[in-house]
Amino acid sequence: MIGPVFERRLEWSVLMFTLIASVPRIGRFALVALALLTMAPSSTAAQAAQEWVQPERSKANLDALARVQVKSYKFEAAGNIDVKYGLYVPTKYTASRATPLVIALHGLGSDIHYMMEYNNLVELAERYGYIVATPMGYNERGWYGARGQGNEFNRRGAQAADPGPENLGALSEQDVLNVLKQVRAEFNIDAKRIYLIGQSMGGGGTLYIGSKYPEIWTALAAMAPAIYISPDTIAGAQKLPVMVIQGDADTSVDPNVTRKWVAKMKELGMNYQYIEVPGGTHASAGRLNIDKVFAFLDKQRKP
């Protein structure tokens, strides 16, 4: 379980992430950076270390971002409401050939665009010929079921006034599976190459959902995973290849917690790759290594 220091920082930041969700997407990056700074220690050096500046996007990246679609489906278990998800389809896609799929889970307080804009992720998806889908997880703070099927985690602090549905965790988890089903129904997806990745809350969701439904996934990749449950959970994904990326200067997710999960993978004899980034922060470590994530995924196939 993640220690109380992380929990206090996360509780303090929830108000900021709520604000982020209420402003236009174009202005969210600055607020995300500010929220991350509120979780950092008060020293000037630590605050500077949390900064992440998106490099100038290449034409290939911008072209790929322009092709990102916003889709929706009727979520029956949630009262038949329309729930959105992001979708990227590479230009080389053809229905006559099975195509790999990446399900990418966003962090706390963000939305379906977060992982599409994750450094040059969609550019890499175009290069490798991958479809990418980004579920909402029902809302911006559902934790994909990794903090339980209920909603106790939103009944304190800034979220107490409007915690959301009683079964938020279950809805958040189910949304991921629903989006997977939607995409598989619409496209010719290679069942031997379905990958799950995520950042922060999405990284924790990746480890949880990957362990709970290992038969679906070919490989997992968790960046700066924010996760509260026992590392023993990963035994469910014992046969899956897993990549974990963690910055040692991350002040939002305790690197020692991530190291415990990696130690459990080693104990279980798993096929895993761990990248610990010296000076890497919550915002930078995964983004700086997203190319290594795709290279790792591309090597993985189900028998």
C-alpha positions in Angstrom: 0.0 0.0 0.0 1.2 3.5 -0.9 2.2 5.4 2.2 0.5 8.3 3.9 2.9 10.9 2.4 1.7 10.1 -1.1 -1.9 9.9 0.0 -1.8 13.4 1.5 -0.2 14.8 -1.7 -2.8 13.1 -3.8 -5.7 14.4 -1.6 -4.2 17.9 -1.8 -4.0 17.7 -5.6 -7.6 16.5 -6.1 -9.0 20.0 -6.0 -6.5 21.1 -8.7 -7.4 18.1 -10.9 -11.1 18.9 -10.5 -10.4 22.4 -11.7 -8.4 21.0 -14.6 -11.4 18.9 -15.8 -13.6 22.1 -15.8 -11.4 24.2 -18.2 -11.0 23.9 -21.9 -8.5 21.2 -22.9 -6.1 23.7 -24.5 -5.5 25.3 -21.1 -5.1 22.1 -19.1 -1.4 21.6 -19.5 -0.5 24.6 -17.4 -2.9 23.5 -14.7 -1.5 20.0 -14.7 2.0 21.4 -14.2 0.7 23.5 -11.3 -1.1 20.6 -9.7 2.1 18.5 -9.9 4.0 21.4 -8.2 1.5 21.4 -5.3 2.4 17.8 -4.6 6.1 18.5 -4.6 8.2 19.5 -1.5 8.6 23.2 -1.0 12.2 23.5 -2.0 13.0 25.4 -5.2 15.0 22.5 -6.6 12.2 20.0 -6.2 9.7 22.3 -7.7 11.9 22.9 -10.8 12.4 19.1 -11.1 8.7 18.6 -11.5 8.5 20.7 -14.6 7.9 19.0 -18.0 8.1 21.0 -21.2 6.6 19.3 -24.2 9.2 19.4 -27.0 8.1 21.0 -30.2 5.9 18.5 -32.0 7.1 17.1 -35.3 4.9 17.4 -38.4 4.4 13.6 -38.1 3.2 14.0 -34.6 0.9 16.9 -35.5 -0.5 15.1 -38.5 -1.3 12.0 -36.3 -2.9 14.2 -33.6 -5.1 15.7 -36.2 -6.5 12.2 -37.0 -7.5 11.4 -33.5 -11.2 10.7 -33.3 -13.6 11.2 -30.4 -16.1 8.3 -30.3 -18.8 7.3 -27.9 -21.0 4.4 -26.9 -24.1 3.7 -24.7 -23.0 2.5 -21.3 -25.9 0.4 -20.3 -24.8 -0.3 -16.7 -24.4 3.4 -16.1 -28.0 4.3 -17.1 -27.4 4.1 -20.9 -25.5 7.3 -20.9 -23.1 8.2 -23.7 -19.5 7.7 -22.7 -16.7 9.1 -24.9 -13.3 7.5 -25.8 -10.5 8.5 -28.0 -9.4 6.5 -31.0 -6.4 6.7 -33.3 -6.3 4.6 -36.5 -3.0 4.4 -38.4 -3.2 5.4 -42.1 -1.9 2.0 -43.1 -4.9 0.2 -41.5 -6.7 -2.2 -43.7 -9.6 -4.4 -42.7 -8.0 -7.3 -44.5 -5.1 -7.5 -42.0 -5.3 -7.9 -38.2 -3.9 -4.8 -36.5 -2.3 -4.5 -33.0 -4.3 -2.4 -30.4 -3.0 -0.3 -27.5 -5.5 0.6 -24.7 -4.0 3.6 -23.0 -5.3 4.8 -19.5 -5.0 8.4 -18.5 -4.0 9.9 -15.1 -6.1 11.5 -12.4 -8.0 14.6 -13.4 -7.5 14.2 -17.1 -9.5 12.8 -20.0 -9.4 10.8 -23.2 -7.0 13.2 -24.9 -4.3 12.9 -22.2 -2.6 9.8 -23.6 -3.1 10.8 -27.2 -1.1 13.9 -26.4 1.5 12.0 -24.3 4.6 13.3 -26.0 4.8 11.6 -29.4 2.6 8.6 -28.6 0.3 8.8 -31.7 3.3 9.4 -33.9 4.7 6.2 -32.6 1.4 4.5 -33.1 1.4 5.6 -36.8 5.0 4.4 -37.2 4.3 1.0 -35.7 0.9 0.6 -37.3 -1.1 0.4 -34.0 -4.6 1.4 -33.3 -4.8 3.3 -30.0 -8.0 3.7 -27.8 -8.2 5.9 -24.7 -11.1 5.1 -22.4 -12.4 7.7 -20.0 -12.7 5.3 -17.1 -16.2 6.6 -16.7 -14.9 9.9 -15.3 -11.6 11.6 -14.5 -11.2 10.0 -11.1 -12.5 6.5 -11.3 -9.2 4.7 -10.8 -10.3 1.9 -13.2 -11.3 -0.3 -10.2 -7.8 -0.3 -8.7 -9.1 1.4 -5.5 -12.1 -0.9 -5.2 -15.4 -1.4 -6.9 -17.2 1.3 -4.8 -16.4 5.0 -4.3 -15.0 5.4 -0.8 -11.9 7.0 -2.2 -13.9 10.1 -3.4 -15.8 10.6 -0.1 -13.3 12.8 1.5 -11.4 16.0 0.8 -12.3 18.0 -2.3 -14.5 15.3 -3.8 -16.7 14.8 -0.8 -19.4 17.2 -2.0 -19.8 15.4 -5.4 -18.1 12.0 -5.1 -20.0 10.4 -8.1 -21.8 7.1 -8.3 -21.6 4.6 -5.5 -20.1 2.0 -7.8 -17.7 4.3 -9.5 -14.8 1.9 -9.3 -16.8 -0.9 -11.0 -18.0 1.5 -13.7 -14.5 2.8 -14.3 -13.2 -0.7 -14.8 -16.0 -1.8 -17.0 -15.6 1.3 -19.2 -12.1 0.0 -20.2 -13.5 -3.4 -21.1 -16.4 -1.8 -23.0 -14.1 0.4 -25.1 -12.0 -2.7 -25.9 -15.2 -4.5 -27.0 -16.3 -1.5 -29.1 -12.9 -1.3 -30.9 -12.7 -5.0 -31.5 -16.2 -5.0 -33.0 -15.4 -2.1 -35.4 -11.9 -3.1 -36.5 -9.9 -6.2 -37.4 -7.8 -6.4 -34.2 -5.0 -8.9 -33.8 -6.0 -10.9 -30.7 -2.4 -11.9 -30.2 -1.3 -8.2 -29.9 -3.5 -6.3 -27.5 -1.6 -4.1 -25.1 -2.5 -2.1 -22.0 -0.5 0.9 -20.9 -1.1 3.9 -18.6 0.4 6.8 -16.7 0.0 7.5 -13.0 -3.6 6.6 -12.1 -3.6 4.9 -15.5 -0.4 3.1 -14.6 -2.0 1.7 -11.5 -5.1 0.8 -13.5 -2.8 -1.0 -16.0 -1.3 -3.2 -13.3 -4.7 -3.9 -11.7 -6.7 -4.6 -14.9 -3.8 -6.4 -16.5 -3.6 -8.7 -13.4 -7.3 -9.3 -13.2 -7.8 -10.1 -16.9 -4.5 -11.5 -18.0 -6.1 -13.6 -20.8 -6.9 -10.4 -22.7 -3.5 -8.7 -22.8 -0.3 -9.5 -24.6 1.8 -7.1 -22.5 1.6 -4.3 -20.0 3.4 -1.0 -19.6 3.0 1.2 -16.5 4.5 4.6 -16.2 4.8 6.2 -12.8 2.1 3.9 -11.5 -0.1 5.3 -8.7 -1.4 2.2 -6.9 -2.7 1.4 -3.5 -3.1 -2.4 -3.5 -0.6 -5.1 -2.6 2.2 -5.9 -5.0 1.1 -9.5 -4.6 -1.7 -8.6 -7.1 0.8 -8.8 -10.0 0.8 -12.6 -9.6 -2.3 -12.5 -11.7 -0.2 -11.3 -14.6 2.7 -13.6 -13.9 2.8 -14.9 -17.5 2.6 -11.4 -19.1 5.6 -9.3 -20.2 5.6 -6.1 -18.2 7.5 -2.8 -18.5 7.6 -0.3 -15.6 9.0 3.2 -15.8 9.6 5.3 -12.7 11.5 8.5 -12.1 13.6 8.5 -8.9 12.7 12.2 -8.4 8.9 11.6 -8.6 7.3 13.4 -5.7 3.8 12.2 -6.5 4.3 8.5 -6.6 6.8 7.1 -4.1 9.5 5.3 -6.1 9.9 2.8 -3.3 6.4 1.6 -3.9 7.1 1.0 -7.5 10.3 -0.8 -6.6 8.3 -3.2 -4.4 6.1 -4.1 -7.4 9.2 -4.7 -9.5 10.7 -6.8 -6.7 7.6 -8.9 -6.7 7.9 -9.4 -10.5 11.5 -10.5 -10.0 10.5 -12.9 -7.2 7.8 -14.4 -9.4 10.3 -14.9 -12.2 8.3 -12.7 -14.6 9.4 -11.3 -17.9 9.7 -7.7 -17.0 11.8 -4.6 -17.9 12.2 -1.8 -15.3 13.5 1.6 -16.3 14.3 3.9 -13.3 15.1 7.4 -14.6 17.7 9.3 -12.6 16.2 12.7 -12.0 13.0 11.6 -13.7 9.8 13.2 -12.4 6.2 12.2 -12.4 5.6 14.1 -15.5 8.8 13.4 -17.4 9.9 9.8 -16.8 7.3 8.1 -18.9 7.1 10.7 -21.6 10.9 10.6 -22.1 10.7 6.8 -22.6 7.4 6.3 -24.5 9.5 5.2 -27.5 11.0 2.4 -25.4 7.5 1.4 -24.4 6.4 1.0 -28.1 9.7 -0.9 -28.9 9.0 -3.2 -25.9 5.4 -3.8 -26.9 6.3 -4.5 -30.5 8.5 -7.4 -29.5 5.6 -9.1 -27.6 3.3 -11.7 -29.3 1.0 -14.3 -27.8 1.9 -17.8 -28.9 
